[in-house]
């Protein structure tokens, strides 16, 4: 379920239709992105990204997000999750 306070729940039919192609979590994420007019959506599964792009929702995978963050100077080469 979309946790954003602007969510109205009107995307249920879209979610049900998308679940015929992709898993429920991806279907919810895409529907929320559409309803909230999100700039981009983080999805790693290729099928989910294809469906998202077909519906006009730009998406990025985790690796792409990390590369983008590094290129923008938000992550240093030596940084790790453990410090």
Protein Blocks (a to p, Z undefined) as FASTA:
>chain_A
ZZbfkbgolmmmmmmmmmmmmcfklmmmmmmmmmnopabdcdfblklmmmmmmnopacdd
fklmmmmmmmnopacfklcfkZZ
